């Protein structure tokens, strides 16, 4: 399921179709596939076929990391760095 999602997400062997990719990733995630969970996070982070939603992306990255996906924690850390409120320097 995850591999089919990747094919649709990247347009490999088929036309790019984010809605189909999302369906396959959700099916994989529901079946416990940590790679599919991570890829759902990517779709939500980038707004591919869904509205951009950092909170939803973080949810999927966290689930993927807990399920053993090696890149998910890195993705979560990167997302947290880019979405964290920035402090203004004190004057």
N, C-alpha and C positions, 0 to 999 in steps of 0.2 A: 504494500500500500504506500509506504513511504517512497519507494523508488518511482512508482507511478506519479505520485505527487510531484517529485522532483522533475520528472520528464515534462509534466504540464507547466510547472513553474518556470522552467528554463527553456521551454520550446524545443526539447530534444526528441526528435522522431515524430513530433506532432506540433501543431501550432501552440503558441503560448496561450494558456487558459488558466488564469488565476482562480476562477471559480471552481474548476475541476481540481486544481491542485489543492485548494482548501478542503474540498470534500474528501480527497484521498488522505490528506494529512490528518483530518479529524477522525476518519475511520481508523487510521493507524494509531493515533493517540488513544482513542477509545479502547483499542486492543492492547494498549500498554507499550507501544513502540516509542522508545525515548527519542529516536531520531525524528519521528513525525512530530512529537511534542516540540522539539527544538525548532523544527521548520515552521510550525505554526507560530512560534515566537517571532521568527524572522518575518513572516508575512504581516503580523500585527505591528512589528517595529517599523517596517518599511511602508506599510499601507498598501500592500499588494493584494488587490481584490477585496479589501476590507478597509474601513477607515483606520488611519494610523491611531494606534492605541497602546502607548507605552505600558500602561498598567496590565493590559491583557498579555502583551508580549512578556512582561516580567513573570506573570503567572505561569505561562507555558515554559519559559526558560527554567524557572524554579522546579517545576514538575519534571522536566527533562533531566536536570542535574540530579534530582533525588532518585530518578530512575536509572542513573548511571551514564548518561550521555556526556562524553568527555568535553565537548566544546560548549555545553550549555552554561556552565558557571562563568566561563570567559565572556559569553554573550551577555549574561545578566550583569556582570561587573561593568562591561562597556556601556550597556544601556543605562545603568545607574549613574555612571559618570557623565553621560551626555544629557540626562534628564534632571540631574540634581540641581536645585536652585543655586545659583552662583552668589557668593557673598561679595558685597562691595567693599573695597578697601576703606579702612577708616582714615579719615582726614584729620 
